[in-house]
Amino acid sequence: MSDLQTKKIIQIENGKNMGTIVDAEVREDGTIEFFVIEEGKNFFSFSRENDTRIFWNRIQKIGEDVILVSKE
C-alpha cells in the first residue's frame, strides 16, 4: 500500500492529475474495492469531503510512477 501511495493518479481521457491515494477499502476476502484519493486540501482543513473514491475496475494500468484510471 505504501508503494501505491507514492504514485500519482492520472485520468487517461484528459491527463488530469486526480491526486494521491490516502486509503483503501478492502473486502473480507482481501481484494481491494476502491482507493480513496485525496485531492487538494487546505492546510487548516481536516475535512475529507473533497476525497474521491476510485473503484478497482477503473484502474487501467499501474506504472512505475503513476496509476492510470478511466472515467466512471
Secondary structure as the mmCIF struct_conf table of DSSP 4:
data_model
#
loop_
_struct_conf.conf_type_id
_struct_conf.id
_struct_conf.beg_label_comp_id
_struct_conf.beg_label_asym_id
_struct_conf.beg_label_seq_id
_struct_conf.end_label_comp_id
_struct_conf.end_label_asym_id
_struct_conf.end_label_seq_id
TURN_TY1_P TURN_TY1_P1 SER A 2 ASP A 3
HELX_RH_3T_P HELX_RH_3T_P1 LEU A 4 THR A 6
BEND BEND1 LYS A 7 LYS A 7
STRN STRN1 LYS A 8 GLN A 11
TURN_TY1_P TURN_TY1_P2 ILE A 12 ASN A 14
STRN STRN2 ASN A 17 VAL A 26
TURN_TY1_P TURN_TY1_P3 GLU A 28 ASP A 29
BEND BEND2 GLY A 30 GLY A 30
STRN STRN3 ILE A 32 GLU A 38
TURN_TY1_P TURN_TY1_P4 PHE A 43 PHE A 44
TURN_TY1_P TURN_TY1_P5 GLU A 49 ASN A 50
STRN STRN4 THR A 52 PHE A 55
HELX_RH_3T_P HELX_RH_3T_P2 TRP A 56 ARG A 58
STRN STRN5 ILE A 59 ILE A 62
BEND BEND3 GLU A 64 ASP A 65
STRN STRN6 VAL A 66 VAL A 69
#
